[in-house]
Structures are given as structure tokens and as C-alpha cells.
Amino acid sequence: MVGRLALHVVAAYAVCLSVCLVASVKGDHCLIISEVNADNPKLDTTEFVELYHTGGQRASLDGYTLVFYNGNGNIAYKVLDLKGHVTDDRGFFLVGSVDMQPKPAIPLPPNTVQNGPDAIALYHTSAARYGEKMNATAVGLVDAIVYVTRRSGGAEVLAETLTPGEPAFVEDEWAHEGDESIERCLVSGESWGFQVALPSPGQRNRCTPPDSSAATPRISELKLGGGQVDGFVELTESQAAGPLVLVVMDGRTETISESVDVSTSREGLISITIDKNNMKGDESGAVALYSGKASDFPVGSPLSQTQPLDAFLYVGPGDQPSANLTETLIPGRRPYQLSASFGEGGVYLSRCGVASWTRDPGVFWEAPQTPGQPNQCPWPKICPHVTVVPGSTKVPPHLPPWGRGDFLISEVNADNPGSAEDGEFIELWHPSGRRISLQAVWLLLFSGHNSKPYREISLTGHFTTAQGYFLVGSDRLVPAPSVRLPPNTIQNGPDAVALYRSAFGPPSASQRGIPTQGLLDAVVYRLRGSDKDAQELSDVLTPGQLPLLEDPEVQPGDEALSRCNGLLPADLSAFVVAPPTPLRENSCPRPPPPPEGVVISEVGGARWTNHSQQRGFVELLGPPLTSLQGLVLTVFEEYRAGTTMALPLTGITDHNGFYLIGNITGADQVFPKGATIPANGAVVLCSDTVTVCRAGTTLTNSTLRDTLVFSDDLRLLIKLSATRGQQVMPVLRSVEDSPVSLSRCSCCEARSPSSWTSSSPTPRLTNICPSPAFSSDLDLCLAPLSGDWQEHPGNCSGLVQGHSEMDVAGYLEERCHCGISALYLQVANFSCVAGWLHVLGNIQALSDHQRALILQTSPTQGDTCTNPATDRRMSTESALGLQIGLVLGALLLLGLGAALFTYFYKKRQPLDYYSMELNEPEEGPSEL
């Protein structure tokens, strides 16, 4: 289709999870968000959200919920239950302003849909319940769009939660005169995206492909001949393009079968008839548009290595695509696969995908022939790409902070033994370890001889594996790469591999020299004795570092450059020579045994208080000058799967044994970008590989070197082999007008909750712990705190030697809320008196401030087990027993009174009621 509208196409994809199949009427049809108009000129009175069922027919919306999120706070401001509603007969459903036309099924007051940074998400409520003020969640997510304006920006958290791996869509209010909306369109193949267009509520989106007035001519429409019918090609042309030639190639012989000069006398659509024998619909072939003349491409000559302006490659039924034609004409793309049901009249294909790039057969669909007219593209009946593991309906977890980085080069194998060179590959990886879109990502292969790219490969339309891997390599490589290259394509060195993010075409097209804008990662490598040959590439792509050497003498057989020592981009020190492992975890040399005696000493959470000096950090303590290689600092956040940080430790402890990690002055190692200590969760010192520690699903007692849990999340406690009561929570009242941290005060029993207390932060200094200088007297007689005591009354000596400090500390902390733990009772004496726990001695404190709080709320001093305090907790069982005893006692008194009355009545003696004295049975000590 050709149009004059200046449409802004960006690489912003919505996520349609496998949950969308719940409402399928048949096949793979699903419910999607198809159009959003969040901002109208002047008054917002025609806002709307359009849903569409890809079956193109009436469908029930029972079980679906539409949620509107505010990007300021990332909470829901409007929730609509769609139960009882259905789409119209064409599959459309409108939610919008009450005054808009056509009338919406669910009317909203004007100015309801916020302009951005915001998000709109569609959920299926079989997975969870949704309500206003809830935080953004991916649980039950079916589809979502996150959008911002050029003026607002932001929405990073919403994008990470709802559309992981994709940025928020920027709505350009200047794209059209008057109103505009955000419409969803098929970009290429099965990849969807959003673009700005004129509003079309309740109608099929216009999805206009790029403007015909673009400087680069394009193939707009094709007809592959059938029987006695000739084929034809329709082009969009521009006088500024210069002389053009259309070349038709035989897919079997890879030779030119026809070349035609294109008239450039006018602008618009140009149709060219192709002989039916040269463009059959049941055989493989290609059509390419070049700058030049037909005489430059004689019939019968082999495929030219000149790069075409546009190209279309098709494969006949049952045929295999030619690797040479594919990589030369449509690098990084897939040929169009023709159906076996090819008709006598041929097949008509139209450019319908809204991709801005050329040389991509994925933008063509079968559509009616419209010579000289705009293409008539049908509405696609497929669902957007899913982002879950194939075959699974599990919703992906929130993208963790350490996964917010972009793609990295994971492994490079540029040189294979022998002359075939058919095992070369480049492996990419996303730090999230999940299936992520490679939209707008480019892979450039540079030659060290001229510092120019000899291959530019667009990865748009591709996705990583479920583990985050993506493979580019020789077409004979096993496992098969997603992008196939002819053998011996990747040069041996001195050369470079660079990864870019560029939404507007090849990085080299907009930047002179070696591109640096949008650079994600780079590896510069060499042969022996060729260090200086790649100097220019090194200076630009990996400044200050020597090129890597893929040394064939290190490994028997083949070898590769594997990322093993970190996740920093353009860091050549992260690579080692190791056995090739395409699409698998790199085979890295095992690190030295982790050091012994290193424990977590202090932890500060950035969000534990609102104090201006509150910082997130972790302090480790171990033998002085000890290397920490082999240890991984892992952080969990409650109610989230996986970890939020997995940081390999790289330094050594200082002369005092301290090692400081975090966003704090003087840290030995900083947290990854965007990562910190959560409000509730756990900090773990792990001694396994980064992958195992990051996954957090196979941690064992031998792997967990030390653990600090500050959460009530039962799943997290079980994962870390802890139980309720073994967590330590930061308590703000323990300090006075100060930041708060959790400090170890008992060294060095690892994974012991009784070793910790809340205190003021002291990074690289001795921790502030309970001290006798701030102690007060304690004399308590407490009833049993455990069911075991009820079963063995009068025999608590074994329990006195066990966890009585923790029980008593818990009782006191419930009254004080000032940070009392078992540490505070280190000098108290515990004894068993007639089955009752007697606590006598001192309770320590951190400061005068905390001691005052303890004295204000502690029970009356001087209680003894012969005269127990009445202010005690009583268990449910004890209270029930006391009630039953009182009832039985009352009944016994009533019976005794009746007997006495009968006796004296018979004696006929007057009763002296004033001399009668009733005494209640004496009760034992109250239970807690």
C-alpha cells in the first residue's frame, strides 16, 4: 500500500502471553489491544481503547479485565471487568469517551485515559484478582501497551513489568494535523508493532506501509506466474534515485534469467511484466532492484555481489532456500515460502508489513492485485509473538534489575580446524535469561584491514531462546543457527564483531567511520603477530584493551572466545578461550575453591527508611587480604521468582577483613545498574556458578555460605532452607533519627538469625551491638511459650537449654517494637521453676534511647514464680481449660448448696446466712 501519511514506526512491541489462548474461539486466535487514543486536541472527549479478536468474529469477553496504569507510581487507576460483554460481529470492542462515535460498549467520562507515561494491560482473571491501586503485575497478562509522550518520557518500570525487553512507545502528537492514535500493525513475518496513525475506532487499522515518496525505491507488489500467465512486479519509484534495473534470478542455478531497465521519467507506481518462464510460482527464485542498467546484469551471469536496493526471495514447495542468495540479497531474513496449493492463475503478493526497512520478504502477504492503486491488505488473523517458553503457560516473572541491561556477545568462534570453516558462529545472550525480542538489533562484522563492516545483519523479527540465547553461524552448524551464513563468512582476524541497537536502519548508514552510537557490545580479536592491524577497531570499539587471541593451541580440537568473567559490555577481560558451546551455558574454567570463613557482616536497604543517608550496601567479613573469587552475592526479593541480583565477587578483603559492596562511598564493588537491596527479601552468599546462584532454584546447604532473610515470604524461607522465626526484620525504633541496618553481632556462626540485630550503619567499622553499658535488670516468670511445654509440665530443663532466648526475646519485642533479639539476653539466666520459665539477670541495649524504650514497655520487675505476674499471654488451650474449670466449679457449688438446703430444711433449723462464708478455689499461675 502506498500513502502520503508520515507515519512514525518504532520498535515497540506488545506482549501477548500464552494466556491469550484461553479465549480462543478456534485455532490460534486471541484477544489483543489493537488501537489506543489517549490524547485528543484540546479537550479529551474522544479517547478510546479498541480491542480486537483476531478470529474476526463475535467472541465473549468473560474472564477478561482491562487495567489502566499510571506511570507515576506504577499503580492501577482504572480497572474494568469485561464480564458479560462480547465483541461485535467483526471482532472489535470499544471502551471510550461517552461522546465519541461510534458509541463505545463501555462509556467513560471525558479525560479518563491518561496521556502518558502510562500503560494499558489486558488480563485473564483466572490467574489473579485485579483492583485499583494495585501495583503493576505480569500475572495473568494477555496483552499490554506502554506509552509515553516526547515531553513526558519515563515508564521504565511499567515497560520492564508488562513488555520486558521492549521500550515504551513514544506517541508523537505532531505526526498528524488534528487527532492521532496508536495503532497496532503487523511489522514483518509474525512480529507486531505500534505506529501513530489517524484514529479508526471500530474499524480495521489502516497500517499504511512506509511512504512511497521515500528516497529508496521499493518493491510494492508481485505476481508469480502460473500456467500461461506472465508475472509482474510493481515498484515505487523516485526520480531522485537515478537509473534502476530490475533483475530476476533462478533459485536453482543462482544465475540471472532476466534484467529490465526501469523508466525513471515519473514518480509513482511502475509495473513491469516478467516472462512467465522466469518467474514461476512453483519454483524458487528471486527479484532484486539495483542501481544501474540492464547491461550491468547480463542474462546467464552469476549472482552479483552488489548490494540491491530491495529484494524479494521466494522458495517453491518442498525446496530449500539457497544460502548464497539468502545472505547476499536478504541477509538476516527468511525467504517467502510458497504454498503447495499454488493455483493456475498465479499468486498475488503485496507489501503490507509496516517495516521501514527493505529486502525483507516477511512484509509481503497474499492480497488482491491492485496495479497502479494502493495495496489492499487484509487484516492478519494471527496472534502477536508470545514471550513465554514454548509449550508452557507460565507467566514470566518480573524482569529483574540485573536483567535490565541489553544484549551481550556471549561467544565467538571465528576459526575452525581444517579448511571447511563450517562451524563458525557468534552467540548472543540477554542478561534476563529469557525469551526476548531482537527488534532493532544489528550485528556488524568488521574487517581489521580497512575498519569497515563486511557484513551488516539485521536481527529484527527474531527472538532469543527461552534461556536468552541467539545464534548466528554457518548453515551446517549444529545446533542450527537462527541466522545462517555461508561457510567461511566470519573472518579469522584481525577483525571485530559489534552489536548495535538502531531503529532507523544499518548503523553504518547514519554514522561515518566506525559507528559508536547505539553500540551494545563489541569483541575485537586477532591472529598471532597481528596486534597492531586492528588498532583502529580497538581504539573505537574497546578502547584501552588489547585484541583477544583465539589461540588454537589452548584446546584440543576447536575452541571459541567465551564470556566467563563478567557482564560488562565491551570488556575483553571477560572472555577466555574455551570449548565451543553454541546455545548452551559457556564452558568456563572452574574458579578456585571459594574462601572459607567469609560471612555477611552488615546489610543496609536503600528503602528501609526515608532518611537522607539511608543507603543500600552489603558488608562482608573474613580473614584479611582474602580473595573472594568463587563467591557470588545473590539478592532475592519477596514474592518474586528468581533473584534480583547475582554479583560475582572479584576483589579481596582489606587489612581488617572487610569487603564493601553497594551504592555507597568507598565500596570495593558496586551493585549492577538498577539493582539494590529490597525492602523485604534475602541476601545470600553463594559458592556456585553465577548461573546456579542467579537461578536460585537448586541452592543446597553446601552452596549457601551465609544467609540473611528479612521477609515473611514462606516460599523464600523454604528455598533458603529457613523456617519461620529464622528471619530478622529491620526495626526503625531501634535507632534514633538515623539510618538503619542489620548487623551481625555474634561471629561467626553462618546462617544464624540469633546473631543479628537492627542498628545504625557502620560500614567498614565495628558493628553497633547490644552492650552491658546500656543494660537494665530483668526478673520475669513466664508461662510456657510452646506446645511442647504443655505436654511436659514441670520438665522444661531441656527447653531452657534450647531456644528460650528467642522465645523470650520475641515476647518482649511484641511489647516493645524496638528491635529486641536473642542477642539482648546473652547475660540473662534461664531456669525452670515448677514448670515455669524464670528469667533473671540483665537485658542489654544498643543505646540509652533503646534502653528507655525497653524500660517503658517491659513487664513489672520483681515478678517471681511463687507470685507470677498477671500481665501474661495466655494460649488458646489454656484459656479454654480455665473456662471449663470455672463452669464445673460453679456447678459443684450449686449442687453443694442444694444439699445443704435440703439437710437444714429437714432439721427445721433456721439458717444463719450471715455466718456462711464462700471462698473460691485458689487458682494457679496464669499462663502466657
Sequence and secondary structure as in RCSB ss.txt:
>XXXX:A:sequence
MVGRLALHVVAAYAVCLSVCLVASVKGDHCLIISEVNADNPKLDTTEFVELYHTGGQRASLDGYTLVFYNGNGNI
AYKVLDLKGHVTDDRGFFLVGSVDMQPKPAIPLPPNTVQNGPDAIALYHTSAARYGEKMNATAVGLVDAIVYVTR
RSGGAEVLAETLTPGEPAFVEDEWAHEGDESIERCLVSGESWGFQVALPSPGQRNRCTPPDSSAATPRISELKLG
GGQVDGFVELTESQAAGPLVLVVMDGRTETISESVDVSTSREGLISITIDKNNMKGDESGAVALYSGKASDFPVG
SPLSQTQPLDAFLYVGPGDQPSANLTETLIPGRRPYQLSASFGEGGVYLSRCGVASWTRDPGVFWEAPQTPGQPN
QCPWPKICPHVTVVPGSTKVPPHLPPWGRGDFLISEVNADNPGSAEDGEFIELWHPSGRRISLQAVWLLLFSGHN
SKPYREISLTGHFTTAQGYFLVGSDRLVPAPSVRLPPNTIQNGPDAVALYRSAFGPPSASQRGIPTQGLLDAVVY
RLRGSDKDAQELSDVLTPGQLPLLEDPEVQPGDEALSRCNGLLPADLSAFVVAPPTPLRENSCPRPPPPPEGVVI
SEVGGARWTNHSQQRGFVELLGPPLTSLQGLVLTVFEEYRAGTTMALPLTGITDHNGFYLIGNITGADQVFPKGA
TIPANGAVVLCSDTVTVCRAGTTLTNSTLRDTLVFSDDLRLLIKLSATRGQQVMPVLRSVEDSPVSLSRCSCCEA
RSPSSWTSSSPTPRLTNICPSPAFSSDLDLCLAPLSGDWQEHPGNCSGLVQGHSEMDVAGYLEERCHCGISALYL
QVANFSCVAGWLHVLGNIQALSDHQRALILQTSPTQGDTCTNPATDRRMSTESALGLQIGLVLGALLLLGLGAAL
FTYFYKKRQPLDYYSMELNEPEEGPSEL
>XXXX:A:secstr
        B S      GGGGGG SSTT  EEEEEEE   SSS  S EEEEEETTSS  B TTEEEEEEETTTTE
EEEEEE TT B  TTSEEEEEETT SS  SEEE TT S  SSEEEEEEETTS    TT B   TTEEEEEEEEET
TT   HHHHHHHSTTS  EEE TTSSSS  EEEEEEEETTEEEEEEE   TTS      S TTSSS EEEEEEEB
 TT  EEEEEEE GGG SEEEEEEETTT BEEEEEEE  SS EEEEEEE TTTSBTTS EEEEEEES GGGS TT
 B   S  SEEEEEE TT    HHHHHHHSTT   EE  TT  TT EEEEE    S SS GGGEEE    TTS  
      S     S TT         GGG S  EEEEEE   SSS   S EEEEE TT S  B TTEEEEEEETTT
SSEEEEEE TT B  TTSEEEEEETT SS  SEEE TT S  SSEEEEEEE TTS HHHHSSSS  TTEEEEEEE
E TT GGGGHHHHHHHSTT   EE  TTTSSS  EEEE S   TT GGGEEEE   TTS           SS EE
EEEE TTS   TT   EEEEE STT B TT EEEEEETT SS SEEEE  SB  TTSEEEEESSTT SB   TT 
   SSEEEEEE S HHHHHH SS  TTTEEEEEEE   HHHHHHTT  TT      GGGSSSS  EEEE S S T
T GGGEEEE   TTS     EEEEEEEEEEEE   SHHHHHSTT  HHHHTTTHHHHHHHHHHHHH S   GGGG
TT EEEEETTEEEEEEEEEESSHHHHHHHHHHS  TT BTTB  S     HHHHHHHHHHHHHHHHHHHHHHHHH
HHHHHHHT    GGG             
